[in-house]
């Protein structure tokens, strides 16, 4: 848990995130052992989405779905 907390604090300093969002992203980074390239990240929050992409994650669903808010049926 200390790993997640330390990463969450770094993410708060680097990105405009809410505390809970930084914990979610930090947990994902711990899970993928800090190697997010090619790893999918599911998110519908614009801030968290942007931070995840900047950290190296691939967005699931694709970013154009999120930006358009037009999800397929």
PQR file of N, CA, C, O and H, with PARSE charges and radii, in Angstrom:
ATOM      1  N   UNK A   1       0.820  -1.200   0.000 -0.4000 1.5000
ATOM      2  CA  UNK A   1       0.000   0.000   0.000 -0.0000 2.0000
ATOM      3  C   UNK A   1       0.860   1.259   0.000  0.5500 1.7000
ATOM      4  O   UNK A   1       0.453   2.294  -0.527 -0.5500 1.4000
ATOM      5  N   UNK A   2       2.037   1.171   0.585 -0.4000 1.5000
ATOM      6  CA  UNK A   2       2.931   2.331   0.586 -0.0000 2.0000
ATOM      7  C   UNK A   2       3.372   2.693  -0.822  0.5500 1.7000
ATOM      8  O   UNK A   2       3.558   3.868  -1.138 -0.5500 1.4000
ATOM      9  H   UNK A   2       2.369   0.330   1.013  0.4000 1.0000
ATOM     10  N   UNK A   3       3.543   1.668  -1.679 -0.4000 1.5000
ATOM     11  CA  UNK A   3       3.908   1.927  -3.081 -0.0000 2.0000
ATOM     12  C   UNK A   3       2.825   2.743  -3.774  0.5500 1.7000
ATOM     13  O   UNK A   3       3.117   3.701  -4.489 -0.5500 1.4000
ATOM     14  H   UNK A   3       3.392   0.713  -1.422  0.4000 1.0000
ATOM     15  N   UNK A   4       1.577   2.357  -3.556 -0.4000 1.5000
ATOM     16  CA  UNK A   4       0.464   3.057  -4.183 -0.0000 2.0000
ATOM     17  C   UNK A   4       0.384   4.484  -3.654  0.5500 1.7000
ATOM     18  O   UNK A   4       0.202   5.421  -4.432 -0.5500 1.4000
ATOM     19  H   UNK A   4       1.340   1.579  -2.974  0.4000 1.0000
ATOM     20  N   UNK A   5       0.516   4.660  -2.358 -0.4000 1.5000
ATOM     21  CA  UNK A   5       0.443   5.999  -1.762 -0.0000 2.0000
ATOM     22  C   UNK A   5       1.552   6.908  -2.297  0.5500 1.7000
ATOM     23  O   UNK A   5       1.295   8.068  -2.620 -0.5500 1.4000
ATOM     24  H   UNK A   5       0.664   3.899  -1.726  0.4000 1.0000
ATOM     25  N   UNK A   6       2.764   6.401  -2.391 -0.4000 1.5000
ATOM     26  CA  UNK A   6       3.892   7.205  -2.887 -0.0000 2.0000
ATOM     27  C   UNK A   6       3.670   7.615  -4.343  0.5500 1.7000
ATOM     28  O   UNK A   6       3.933   8.758  -4.717 -0.5500 1.4000
ATOM     29  H   UNK A   6       2.973   5.459  -2.129  0.4000 1.0000
ATOM     30  N   UNK A   7       3.187   6.686  -5.155 -0.4000 1.5000
ATOM     31  CA  UNK A   7       2.924   7.018  -6.557 -0.0000 2.0000
ATOM     32  C   UNK A   7       1.769   8.004  -6.673  0.5500 1.7000
ATOM     33  O   UNK A   7       1.804   8.908  -7.508 -0.5500 1.4000
ATOM     34  H   UNK A   7       2.973   5.758  -4.851  0.4000 1.0000
ATOM     35  N   UNK A   8       0.753   7.835  -5.844 -0.4000 1.5000
ATOM     36  CA  UNK A   8      -0.388   8.753  -5.865 -0.0000 2.0000
ATOM     37  C   UNK A   8       0.054  10.175  -5.524  0.5500 1.7000
ATOM     38  O   UNK A   8      -0.419  11.134  -6.133 -0.5500 1.4000
ATOM     39  H   UNK A   8       0.724   7.101  -5.166  0.4000 1.0000
ATOM     40  N   UNK A   9       0.944  10.314  -4.567 -0.4000 1.5000
ATOM     41  CA  UNK A   9       1.452  11.644  -4.214 -0.0000 2.0000
ATOM     42  C   UNK A   9       2.218  12.255  -5.382  0.5500 1.7000
ATOM     43  O   UNK A   9       2.081  13.447  -5.656 -0.5500 1.4000
ATOM     44  H   UNK A   9       1.328   9.535  -4.072  0.4000 1.0000
ATOM     45  N   UNK A  10       3.017  11.454  -6.068 -0.4000 1.5000
ATOM     46  CA  UNK A  10       3.738  11.960  -7.242 -0.0000 2.0000
ATOM     47  C   UNK A  10       2.756  12.381  -8.332  0.5500 1.7000
ATOM     48  O   UNK A  10       2.922  13.431  -8.953 -0.5500 1.4000
ATOM     49  H   UNK A  10       3.128  10.485  -5.846  0.4000 1.0000
ATOM     50  N   UNK A  11       1.740  11.563  -8.560 -0.4000 1.5000
ATOM     51  CA  UNK A  11       0.756  11.874  -9.602 -0.0000 2.0000
ATOM     52  C   UNK A  11       0.001  13.163  -9.291  0.5500 1.7000
ATOM     53  O   UNK A  11      -0.302  13.939 -10.197 -0.5500 1.4000
ATOM     54  H   UNK A  11       1.605  10.711  -8.055  0.4000 1.0000
ATOM     55  N   UNK A  12      -0.304  13.393  -8.019 -0.4000 1.5000
ATOM     56  CA  UNK A  12      -0.983  14.639  -7.634 -0.0000 2.0000
ATOM     57  C   UNK A  12      -0.112  15.855  -7.925  0.5500 1.7000
ATOM     58  O   UNK A  12      -0.618  16.919  -8.282 -0.5500 1.4000
ATOM     59  H   UNK A  12      -0.058  12.762  -7.283  0.4000 1.0000
ATOM     60  N   UNK A  13       1.188  15.693  -7.772 -0.4000 1.5000
ATOM     61  CA  UNK A  13       2.111  16.802  -8.013 -0.0000 2.0000
ATOM     62  C   UNK A  13       2.299  17.066  -9.510  0.5500 1.7000
ATOM     63  O   UNK A  13       2.586  18.192  -9.915 -0.5500 1.4000
ATOM     64  H   UNK A  13       1.599  14.828  -7.482  0.4000 1.0000
ATOM     65  N   UNK A  14       2.138  16.032 -10.320 -0.4000 1.5000
ATOM     66  CA  UNK A  14       2.427  16.139 -11.748 -0.0000 2.0000
ATOM     67  C   UNK A  14       1.182  16.436 -12.588  0.5500 1.7000
ATOM     68  O   UNK A  14       1.261  17.158 -13.582 -0.5500 1.4000
ATOM     69  H   UNK A  14       1.905  15.117  -9.991  0.4000 1.0000
ATOM     70  N   UNK A  15       0.046  15.886 -12.194 -0.4000 1.5000
ATOM     71  CA  UNK A  15      -1.190  16.001 -12.978 -0.0000 2.0000
ATOM     72  C   UNK A  15      -2.269  16.699 -12.160  0.5500 1.7000
ATOM     73  O   UNK A  15      -2.232  16.702 -10.930 -0.5500 1.4000
ATOM     74  H   UNK A  15      -0.018  15.300 -11.386  0.4000 1.0000
ATOM     75  N   UNK A  16      -3.226  17.286 -12.863 -0.4000 1.5000
ATOM     76  CA  UNK A  16      -4.384  17.894 -12.188 -0.0000 2.0000
ATOM     77  C   UNK A  16      -5.419  16.809 -11.907  0.5500 1.7000
ATOM     78  O   UNK A  16      -6.390  16.655 -12.647 -0.5500 1.4000
ATOM     79  H   UNK A  16      -3.256  17.283 -13.862  0.4000 1.0000
ATOM     80  N   UNK A  17      -5.200  16.066 -10.837 -0.4000 1.5000
ATOM     81  CA  UNK A  17      -6.079  14.954 -10.484 -0.0000 2.0000
ATOM     82  C   UNK A  17      -6.703  15.154  -9.119  0.5500 1.7000
ATOM     83  O   UNK A  17      -6.166  15.869  -8.273 -0.5500 1.4000
ATOM     84  H   UNK A  17      -4.410  16.190 -10.236  0.4000 1.0000
ATOM     85  N   UNK A  18      -7.845  14.513  -8.914 -0.4000 1.5000
ATOM     86  CA  UNK A  18      -8.438  14.425  -7.588 -0.0000 2.0000
ATOM     87  C   UNK A  18      -7.715  13.303  -6.838  0.5500 1.7000
ATOM     88  O   UNK A  18      -7.106  12.433  -7.461 -0.5500 1.4000
ATOM     89  H   UNK A  18      -8.281  13.933  -9.601  0.4000 1.0000
ATOM     90  N   UNK A  19      -7.779  13.319  -5.524 -0.4000 1.5000
ATOM     91  CA  UNK A  19      -7.055  12.334  -4.715 -0.0000 2.0000
ATOM     92  C   UNK A  19      -7.442  10.903  -5.077  0.5500 1.7000
ATOM     93  O   UNK A  19      -6.569  10.054  -5.260 -0.5500 1.4000
ATOM     94  H   UNK A  19      -8.274  14.026  -5.018  0.4000 1.0000
ATOM     95  N   UNK A  20      -8.734  10.628  -5.181 -0.4000 1.5000
ATOM     96  CA  UNK A  20      -9.179   9.260  -5.495 -0.0000 2.0000
ATOM     97  C   UNK A  20      -8.708   8.831  -6.883  0.5500 1.7000
ATOM     98  O   UNK A  20      -8.352   7.670  -7.087 -0.5500 1.4000
ATOM     99  H   UNK A  20      -9.444  11.317  -5.032  0.4000 1.0000
ATOM    100  N   UNK A  21      -8.705   9.758  -7.830 -0.4000 1.5000
ATOM    101  CA  UNK A  21      -8.234   9.438  -9.176 -0.0000 2.0000
ATOM    102  C   UNK A  21      -6.740   9.128  -9.175  0.5500 1.7000
ATOM    103  O   UNK A  21      -6.288   8.230  -9.886 -0.5500 1.4000
ATOM    104  H   UNK A  21      -8.994  10.701  -7.664  0.4000 1.0000
ATOM    105  N   UNK A  22      -5.979   9.865  -8.383 -0.4000 1.5000
ATOM    106  CA  UNK A  22      -4.542   9.597  -8.311 -0.0000 2.0000
ATOM    107  C   UNK A  22      -4.285   8.220  -7.703  0.5500 1.7000
ATOM    108  O   UNK A  22      -3.338   7.539  -8.096 -0.5500 1.4000
ATOM    109  H   UNK A  22      -6.346  10.594  -7.805  0.4000 1.0000
ATOM    110  N   UNK A  23      -5.113   7.804  -6.753 -0.4000 1.5000
ATOM    111  CA  UNK A  23      -4.964   6.461  -6.178 -0.0000 2.0000
ATOM    112  C   UNK A  23      -5.288   5.380  -7.203  0.5500 1.7000
ATOM    113  O   UNK A  23      -4.615   4.351  -7.255 -0.5500 1.4000
ATOM    114  H   UNK A  23      -5.883   8.357  -6.433  0.4000 1.0000
ATOM    115  N   UNK A  24      -6.313   5.608  -8.017 -0.4000 1.5000
ATOM    116  CA  UNK A  24      -6.668   4.640  -9.052 -0.0000 2.0000
ATOM    117  C   UNK A  24      -5.539   4.496 -10.062  0.5500 1.7000
ATOM    118  O   UNK A  24      -5.164   3.381 -10.427 -0.5500 1.4000
ATOM    119  H   UNK A  24      -6.860   6.444  -7.975  0.4000 1.0000
ATOM    120  N   UNK A  25      -5.003   5.608 -10.507 -0.4000 1.5000
ATOM    121  CA  UNK A  25      -3.918   5.567 -11.483 -0.0000 2.0000
ATOM    122  C   UNK A  25      -2.654   4.982 -10.859  0.5500 1.7000
ATOM    123  O   UNK A  25      -1.937   4.225 -11.513 -0.5500 1.4000
ATOM    124  H   UNK A  25      -5.307   6.514 -10.211  0.4000 1.0000
ATOM    125  N   UNK A  26      -2.380   5.317  -9.624 -0.4000 1.5000
ATOM    126  CA  UNK A  26      -1.208   4.765  -8.927 -0.0000 2.0000
ATOM    127  C   UNK A  26      -1.325   3.247  -8.790  0.5500 1.7000
ATOM    128  O   UNK A  26      -0.347   2.528  -8.993 -0.5500 1.4000
ATOM    129  H   UNK A  26      -2.963   5.932  -9.093  0.4000 1.0000
ATOM    130  N   UNK A  27      -2.511   2.763  -8.448 -0.4000 1.5000
ATOM    131  CA  UNK A  27      -2.716   1.316  -8.333 -0.0000 2.0000
ATOM    132  C   UNK A  27      -2.487   0.629  -9.672  0.5500 1.7000
ATOM    133  O   UNK A  27      -1.909  -0.456  -9.723 -0.5500 1.4000
ATOM    134  H   UNK A  27      -3.305   3.348  -8.283  0.4000 1.0000
ATOM    135  N   UNK A  28      -2.935   1.255 -10.753 -0.4000 1.5000
ATOM    136  CA  UNK A  28      -2.710   0.693 -12.087 -0.0000 2.0000
ATOM    137  C   UNK A  28      -1.221   0.652 -12.414  0.5500 1.7000
ATOM    138  O   UNK A  28      -0.743  -0.312 -13.011 -0.5500 1.4000
ATOM    139  H   UNK A  28      -3.404   2.138 -10.711  0.4000 1.0000
ATOM    140  N   UNK A  29      -0.491   1.688 -12.028 -0.4000 1.5000
ATOM    141  CA  UNK A  29       0.954   1.707 -12.279 -0.0000 2.0000
ATOM    142  C   UNK A  29       1.682   0.625 -11.476  0.5500 1.7000
ATOM    143  O   UNK A  29       2.611  -0.007 -11.977 -0.5500 1.4000
ATOM    144  H   UNK A  29      -0.880   2.471 -11.543  0.4000 1.0000
ATOM    145  N   UNK A  30       1.260   0.419 -10.245 -0.4000 1.5000
ATOM    146  CA  UNK A  30       1.860  -0.650  -9.431 -0.0000 2.0000
ATOM    147  C   UNK A  30       1.537  -2.006 -10.057  0.5500 1.7000
ATOM    148  O   UNK A  30       2.401  -2.878 -10.151 -0.5500 1.4000
ATOM    149  H   UNK A  30       0.505   0.932  -9.838  0.4000 1.0000
ATOM    150  N   UNK A  31       0.282  -2.174 -10.484 -0.4000 1.5000
ATOM    151  CA  UNK A  31      -0.148  -3.441 -11.073 -0.0000 2.0000
ATOM    152  C   UNK A  31       0.679  -3.798 -12.306  0.5500 1.7000
ATOM    153  O   UNK A  31       1.057  -4.956 -12.484 -0.5500 1.4000
ATOM    154  H   UNK A  31      -0.420  -1.466 -10.408  0.4000 1.0000
ATOM    155  N   UNK A  32       0.963  -2.810 -13.160 -0.4000 1.5000
ATOM    156  CA  UNK A  32       1.717  -3.101 -14.394 -0.0000 2.0000
ATOM    157  C   UNK A  32       3.220  -2.948 -14.202  0.5500 1.7000
ATOM    158  O   UNK A  32       3.982  -2.954 -15.169 -0.5500 1.4000
ATOM    159  H   UNK A  32       0.657  -1.869 -13.015  0.4000 1.0000
ATOM    160  N   UNK A  33       3.639  -2.812 -12.949 -0.4000 1.5000
ATOM    161  CA  UNK A  33       5.067  -2.694 -12.598 -0.0000 2.0000
ATOM    162  C   UNK A  33       5.743  -1.533 -13.314  0.5500 1.7000
ATOM    163  O   UNK A  33       6.876  -1.640 -13.784 -0.5500 1.4000
ATOM    164  H   UNK A  33       3.020  -2.807 -12.163  0.4000 1.0000
ATOM    165  N   UNK A  34       5.011  -0.411 -13.385 -0.4000 1.5000
ATOM    166  CA  UNK A  34       5.537   0.829 -13.974 -0.0000 2.0000
ATOM    167  C   UNK A  34       5.829   0.704 -15.471  0.5500 1.7000
ATOM    168  O   UNK A  34       6.594   1.496 -16.019 -0.5500 1.4000
ATOM    169  H   UNK A  34       4.090  -0.324 -13.004  0.4000 1.0000
ATOM    170  N   UNK A  35       5.226  -0.284 -16.132 -0.4000 1.5000
ATOM    171  CA  UNK A  35       5.404  -0.454 -17.576 -0.0000 2.0000
ATOM    172  C   UNK A  35       4.034  -0.407 -18.253  0.5500 1.7000
ATOM    173  O   UNK A  35       3.514  -1.441 -18.670 -0.5500 1.4000
ATOM    174  H   UNK A  35       4.604  -0.928 -15.686  0.4000 1.0000
ATOM    175  N   UNK A  36       3.442   0.801 -18.367 -0.4000 1.5000
ATOM    176  CA  UNK A  36       2.084   0.911 -18.886 -0.0000 2.0000
ATOM    177  C   UNK A  36       1.954   0.888 -20.416  0.5500 1.7000
ATOM    178  O   UNK A  36       0.835   0.871 -20.930 -0.5500 1.4000
ATOM    179  H   UNK A  36       3.865   1.641 -18.029  0.4000 1.0000
ATOM    180  N   UNK A  37       3.067   0.887 -21.147 -0.4000 1.5000
ATOM    181  CA  UNK A  37       2.994   0.917 -22.605 -0.0000 2.0000
ATOM    182  C   UNK A  37       2.252  -0.327 -23.106  0.5500 1.7000
ATOM    183  O   UNK A  37       2.650  -1.459 -22.832 -0.5500 1.4000
ATOM    184  H   UNK A  37       3.976   0.900 -20.730  0.4000 1.0000
ATOM    185  N   UNK A  38       1.159  -0.086 -23.851 -0.4000 1.5000
ATOM    186  CA  UNK A  38       0.366  -1.183 -24.386 -0.0000 2.0000
ATOM    187  C   UNK A  38      -0.657  -1.754 -23.427  0.5500 1.7000
ATOM    188  O   UNK A  38      -1.395  -2.672 -23.787 -0.5500 1.4000
ATOM    189  H   UNK A  38       0.836   0.834 -24.074  0.4000 1.0000
ATOM    190  N   UNK A  39      -0.716  -1.229 -22.212 -0.4000 1.5000
ATOM    191  CA  UNK A  39      -1.681  -1.704 -21.220 -0.0000 2.0000
ATOM    192  C   UNK A  39      -2.921  -0.823 -21.288  0.5500 1.7000
ATOM    193  O   UNK A  39      -2.819   0.403 -21.253 -0.5500 1.4000
ATOM    194  H   UNK A  39      -0.116  -0.484 -21.919  0.4000 1.0000
ATOM    195  N   UNK A  40      -4.086  -1.443 -21.385 -0.4000 1.5000
ATOM    196  CA  UNK A  40      -5.335  -0.693 -21.459 -0.0000 2.0000
ATOM    197  C   UNK A  40      -5.752  -0.121 -20.116  0.5500 1.7000
ATOM    198  O   UNK A  40      -5.532  -0.731 -19.070 -0.5500 1.4000
ATOM    199  H   UNK A  40      -4.169  -2.440 -21.413  0.4000 1.0000
ATOM    200  N   UNK A  41      -6.356   1.055 -20.160 -0.4000 1.5000
ATOM    201  CA  UNK A  41      -6.855   1.731 -18.959 -0.0000 2.0000
ATOM    202  C   UNK A  41      -8.274   2.190 -19.270  0.5500 1.7000
ATOM    203  O   UNK A  41      -8.482   2.969 -20.200 -0.5500 1.4000
ATOM    204  H   UNK A  41      -6.534   1.550 -21.010  0.4000 1.0000
ATOM    205  N   UNK A  42      -9.243   1.719 -18.509 -0.4000 1.5000
ATOM    206  CA  UNK A  42     -10.640   2.069 -18.730 -0.0000 2.0000
ATOM    207  C   UNK A  42     -10.983   3.283 -17.898  0.5500 1.7000
ATOM    208  O   UNK A  42     -10.788   3.295 -16.683 -0.5500 1.4000
ATOM    209  H   UNK A  42      -9.074   1.086 -17.753  0.4000 1.0000
ATOM    210  N   UNK A  43     -11.504   4.320 -18.569 -0.4000 1.5000
ATOM    211  CA  UNK A  43     -11.770   5.567 -17.873 -0.0000 2.0000
ATOM    212  C   UNK A  43     -12.735   6.427 -18.682  0.5500 1.7000
ATOM    213  O   UNK A  43     -12.659   6.469 -19.909 -0.5500 1.4000
ATOM    214  H   UNK A  43     -11.663   4.310 -19.557  0.4000 1.0000
ATOM    215  N   UNK A  44     -13.643   7.112 -17.989 -0.4000 1.5000
ATOM    216  CA  UNK A  44     -14.543   8.044 -18.658 -0.0000 2.0000
ATOM    217  C   UNK A  44     -14.395   9.461 -18.116  0.5500 1.7000
ATOM    218  O   UNK A  44     -15.165  10.346 -18.488 -0.5500 1.4000
ATOM    219  H   UNK A  44     -13.705   7.078 -16.992  0.4000 1.0000
ATOM    220  N   UNK A  45     -13.431   9.685 -17.253 -0.4000 1.5000
ATOM    221  CA  UNK A  45     -13.171  11.005 -16.692 -0.0000 2.0000
ATOM    222  C   UNK A  45     -12.057  11.668 -17.499  0.5500 1.7000
ATOM    223  O   UNK A  45     -10.983  11.090 -17.668 -0.5500 1.4000
ATOM    224  H   UNK A  45     -12.805   8.966 -16.950  0.4000 1.0000
ATOM    225  N   UNK A  46     -12.308  12.872 -17.994 -0.4000 1.5000
ATOM    226  CA  UNK A  46     -11.330  13.540 -18.872 -0.0000 2.0000
ATOM    227  C   UNK A  46      -9.978  13.759 -18.208  0.5500 1.7000
ATOM    228  O   UNK A  46      -8.940  13.512 -18.822 -0.5500 1.4000
ATOM    229  H   UNK A  46     -13.180  13.341 -17.857  0.4000 1.0000
ATOM    230  N   UNK A  47      -9.978  14.218 -16.968 -0.4000 1.5000
ATOM    231  CA  UNK A  47      -8.692  14.465 -16.287 -0.0000 2.0000
ATOM    232  C   UNK A  47      -7.908  13.184 -16.074  0.5500 1.7000
ATOM    233  O   UNK A  47      -6.718  13.111 -16.381 -0.5500 1.4000
ATOM    234  H   UNK A  47     -10.821  14.419 -16.469  0.4000 1.0000
ATOM    235  N   UNK A  48      -8.582  12.180 -15.549 -0.4000 1.5000
ATOM    236  CA  UNK A  48      -7.911  10.907 -15.298 -0.0000 2.0000
ATOM    237  C   UNK A  48      -7.456  10.271 -16.604  0.5500 1.7000
ATOM    238  O   UNK A  48      -6.372   9.695 -16.682 -0.5500 1.4000
ATOM    239  H   UNK A  48      -9.549  12.239 -15.300  0.4000 1.0000
ATOM    240  N   UNK A  49      -8.280  10.381 -17.610 -0.4000 1.5000
ATOM    241  CA  UNK A  49      -7.946   9.866 -18.939 -0.0000 2.0000
ATOM    242  C   UNK A  49      -6.648  10.501 -19.456  0.5500 1.7000
ATOM    243  O   UNK A  49      -5.739   9.803 -19.907 -0.5500 1.4000
ATOM    244  H   UNK A  49      -9.161  10.849 -17.547  0.4000 1.0000
ATOM    245  N   UNK A  50      -6.582  11.816 -19.384 -0.4000 1.5000
ATOM    246  CA  UNK A  50      -5.398  12.524 -19.851 -0.0000 2.0000
ATOM    247  C   UNK A  50      -4.151  12.140 -19.082  0.5500 1.7000
ATOM    248  O   UNK A  50      -3.085  11.947 -19.667 -0.5500 1.4000
ATOM    249  H   UNK A  50      -7.320  12.383 -19.018  0.4000 1.0000
ATOM    250  N   UNK A  51      -4.284  12.031 -17.774 -0.4000 1.5000
ATOM    251  CA  UNK A  51      -3.134  11.655 -16.943 -0.0000 2.0000
ATOM    252  C   UNK A  51      -2.676  10.230 -17.271  0.5500 1.7000
ATOM    253  O   UNK A  51      -1.477   9.963 -17.348 -0.5500 1.4000
ATOM    254  H   UNK A  51      -5.150  12.188 -17.299  0.4000 1.0000
ATOM    255  N   UNK A  52      -3.628   9.324 -17.461 -0.4000 1.5000
ATOM    256  CA  UNK A  52      -3.274   7.936 -17.782 -0.0000 2.0000
ATOM    257  C   UNK A  52      -2.532   7.853 -19.112  0.5500 1.7000
ATOM    258  O   UNK A  52      -1.560   7.108 -19.239 -0.5500 1.4000
ATOM    259  H   UNK A  52      -4.603   9.541 -17.398  0.4000 1.0000
ATOM    260  N   UNK A  53      -2.986   8.610 -20.091 -0.4000 1.5000
ATOM    261  CA  UNK A  53      -2.309   8.626 -21.394 -0.0000 2.0000
ATOM    262  C   UNK A  53      -0.904   9.205 -21.246  0.5500 1.7000
ATOM    263  O   UNK A  53       0.051   8.669 -21.809 -0.5500 1.4000
ATOM    264  H   UNK A  53      -3.776   9.215 -19.987  0.4000 1.0000
ATOM    265  N   UNK A  54      -0.774  10.290 -20.495 -0.4000 1.5000
ATOM    266  CA  UNK A  54       0.557  10.886 -20.291 -0.0000 2.0000
ATOM    267  C   UNK A  54       1.493   9.953 -19.524  0.5500 1.7000
ATOM    268  O   UNK A  54       2.711  10.033 -19.683 -0.5500 1.4000
ATOM    269  H   UNK A  54      -1.550  10.726 -20.037  0.4000 1.0000
ATOM    270  N   UNK A  55       0.935   9.075 -18.697 -0.4000 1.5000
ATOM    271  CA  UNK A  55       1.758   8.092 -17.983 -0.0000 2.0000
ATOM    272  C   UNK A  55       2.108   6.898 -18.856  0.5500 1.7000
ATOM    273  O   UNK A  55       2.953   6.085 -18.482 -0.5500 1.4000
ATOM    274  H   UNK A  55      -0.054   9.011 -18.568  0.4000 1.0000
ATOM    275  N   UNK A  56       1.454   6.779 -20.045 -0.4000 1.5000
ATOM    276  CA  UNK A  56       1.811   5.728 -20.991 -0.0000 2.0000
ATOM    277  C   UNK A  56       0.752   4.679 -21.256  0.5500 1.7000
ATOM    278  O   UNK A  56       0.973   3.791 -22.079 -0.5500 1.4000
ATOM    279  H   UNK A  56       0.768   7.440 -20.349  0.4000 1.0000
ATOM    280  N   UNK A  57      -0.390   4.746 -20.590 -0.4000 1.5000
ATOM    281  CA  UNK A  57      -1.453   3.763 -20.802 -0.0000 2.0000
ATOM    282  C   UNK A  57      -2.157   3.996 -22.136  0.5500 1.7000
ATOM    283  O   UNK A  57      -2.123   5.096 -22.687 -0.5500 1.4000
ATOM    284  H   UNK A  57      -0.570   5.467 -19.921  0.4000 1.0000
ATOM    285  N   UNK A  58      -2.793   2.944 -22.642 -0.4000 1.5000
ATOM    286  CA  UNK A  58      -3.658   3.008 -23.810 -0.0000 2.0000
ATOM    287  C   UNK A  58      -5.082   3.097 -23.293  0.5500 1.7000
ATOM    288  O   UNK A  58      -5.478   2.336 -22.410 -0.5500 1.4000
ATOM    289  H   UNK A  58      -2.820   2.051 -22.193  0.4000 1.0000
ATOM    290  N   UNK A  59      -5.851   4.024 -23.843 -0.4000 1.5000
ATOM    291  CA  UNK A  59      -7.211   4.205 -23.355 -0.0000 2.0000
ATOM    292  C   UNK A  59      -8.153   3.144 -23.904  0.5500 1.7000
ATOM    293  O   UNK A  59      -8.087   2.792 -25.082 -0.5500 1.4000
ATOM    294  H   UNK A  59      -5.530   4.642 -24.561  0.4000 1.0000
ATOM    295  N   UNK A  60      -9.020   2.643 -23.050 -0.4000 1.5000
ATOM    296  CA  UNK A  60     -10.088   1.709 -23.399 -0.0000 2.0000
ATOM    297  C   UNK A  60     -11.354   2.266 -22.796  0.5500 1.7000
ATOM    298  O   UNK A  60     -11.387   2.339 -21.568 -0.5500 1.4000
ATOM    299  H   UNK A  60      -9.073   2.929 -22.093  0.4000 1.0000
ATOM    300  N   UNK A  61     -12.350   2.649 -23.457 -0.4000 1.5000
ATOM    301  CA  UNK A  61     -12.510   2.695 -24.902 -0.0000 2.0000
ATOM    302  C   UNK A  61     -11.636   3.769 -25.525  0.5500 1.7000
ATOM    303  O   UNK A  61     -11.103   4.622 -24.815 -0.5500 1.4000
ATOM    304  H   UNK A  61     -12.323   2.590 -24.455  0.4000 1.0000
ATOM    305  N   UNK A  62     -11.481   3.737 -26.851 -0.4000 1.5000
ATOM    306  CA  UNK A  62     -10.633   4.723 -27.516 -0.0000 2.0000
ATOM    307  C   UNK A  62     -11.027   6.157 -27.178  0.5500 1.7000
ATOM    308  O   UNK A  62     -12.199   6.444 -26.939 -0.5500 1.4000
ATOM    309  H   UNK A  62     -11.913   3.044 -27.427  0.4000 1.0000
ATOM    310  N   UNK A  63     -10.061   7.039 -27.160 -0.4000 1.5000
ATOM    311  CA  UNK A  63     -10.266   8.433 -26.764 -0.0000 2.0000
ATOM    312  C   UNK A  63     -11.349   9.122 -27.577  0.5500 1.7000
ATOM    313  O   UNK A  63     -12.061   9.970 -27.039 -0.5500 1.4000
ATOM    314  H   UNK A  63      -9.108   6.805 -27.354  0.4000 1.0000
ATOM    315  N   UNK A  64     -11.498   8.790 -28.852 -0.4000 1.5000
ATOM    316  CA  UNK A  64     -12.519   9.468 -29.655 -0.0000 2.0000
ATOM    317  C   UNK A  64     -13.918   9.156 -29.138  0.5500 1.7000
ATOM    318  O   UNK A  64     -14.811   9.990 -29.285 -0.5500 1.4000
ATOM    319  H   UNK A  64     -10.920   8.101 -29.289  0.4000 1.0000
ATOM    320  N   UNK A  65     -14.144   7.998 -28.544 -0.4000 1.5000
ATOM    321  CA  UNK A  65     -15.437   7.695 -27.939 -0.0000 2.0000
ATOM    322  C   UNK A  65     -15.678   8.600 -26.739  0.5500 1.7000
ATOM    323  O   UNK A  65     -16.782   9.101 -26.532 -0.5500 1.4000
ATOM    324  H   UNK A  65     -13.419   7.320 -28.425  0.4000 1.0000
ATOM    325  N   UNK A  66     -14.630   8.797 -25.958 -0.4000 1.5000
ATOM    326  CA  UNK A  66     -14.758   9.611 -24.754 -0.0000 2.0000
ATOM    327  C   UNK A  66     -15.001  11.064 -25.122  0.5500 1.7000
ATOM    328  O   UNK A  66     -15.876  11.711 -24.548 -0.5500 1.4000
ATOM    329  H   UNK A  66     -13.732   8.390 -26.127  0.4000 1.0000
ATOM    330  N   UNK A  67     -14.239  11.582 -26.071 -0.4000 1.5000
ATOM    331  CA  UNK A  67     -14.379  12.986 -26.459 -0.0000 2.0000
ATOM    332  C   UNK A  67     -15.747  13.269 -27.083  0.5500 1.7000
ATOM    333  O   UNK A  67     -16.334  14.324 -26.841 -0.5500 1.4000
ATOM    334  H   UNK A  67     -13.528  11.057 -26.538  0.4000 1.0000
ATOM    335  N   UNK A  68     -16.244  12.345 -27.870 -0.4000 1.5000
ATOM    336  CA  UNK A  68     -17.537  12.541 -28.533 -0.0000 2.0000
ATOM    337  C   UNK A  68     -18.701  12.107 -27.656  0.5500 1.7000
ATOM    338  O   UNK A  68     -19.846  12.460 -27.936 -0.5500 1.4000
ATOM    339  H   UNK A  68     -15.767  11.489 -28.067  0.4000 1.0000
ATOM    340  N   UNK A  69     -18.433  11.360 -26.616 -0.4000 1.5000
ATOM    341  CA  UNK A  69     -19.470  10.800 -25.750 -0.0000 2.0000
ATOM    342  C   UNK A  69     -20.458   9.957 -26.563  0.5500 1.7000
ATOM    343  O   UNK A  69     -21.620   9.799 -26.189 -0.5500 1.4000
ATOM    344  H   UNK A  69     -17.502  11.073 -26.388  0.4000 1.0000
ATOM    345  N   UNK A  70     -19.961   9.418 -27.692 -0.4000 1.5000
ATOM    346  CA  UNK A  70     -20.804   8.607 -28.563 -0.0000 2.0000
ATOM    347  C   UNK A  70     -20.341   7.159 -28.479  0.5500 1.7000
ATOM    348  O   UNK A  70     -19.494   6.726 -29.260 -0.5500 1.4000
ATOM    349  H   UNK A  70     -19.017   9.547 -27.996  0.4000 1.0000
ATOM    350  N   UNK A  71     -20.889   6.426 -27.546 -0.4000 1.5000
ATOM    351  CA  UNK A  71     -20.518   5.051 -27.367 -0.0000 2.0000
ATOM    352  C   UNK A  71     -21.361   4.166 -28.264  0.5500 1.7000
ATOM    353  O   UNK A  71     -22.558   4.408 -28.418 -0.5500 1.4000
ATOM    354  H   UNK A  71     -21.577   6.778 -26.912  0.4000 1.0000
ATOM    355  N   UNK A  72     -20.758   3.142 -28.861 -0.4000 1.5000
ATOM    356  CA  UNK A  72     -21.518   2.254 -29.742 -0.0000 2.0000
ATOM    357  C   UNK A  72     -22.558   1.469 -28.944  0.5500 1.7000
ATOM    358  O   UNK A  72     -22.380   1.186 -27.759 -0.5500 1.4000
ATOM    359  H   UNK A  72     -19.785   2.945 -28.735  0.4000 1.0000
ATOM    360  N   UNK A  73     -23.614   1.138 -29.609 -0.4000 1.5000
ATOM    361  CA  UNK A  73     -24.714   0.368 -28.978 -0.0000 2.0000
ATOM    362  C   UNK A  73     -24.331  -1.080 -28.891  0.5500 1.7000
ATOM    363  O   UNK A  73     -25.110  -1.896 -28.396 -0.5500 1.4000
ATOM    364  H   UNK A  73     -23.759   1.368 -30.571  0.4000 1.0000
TER
END
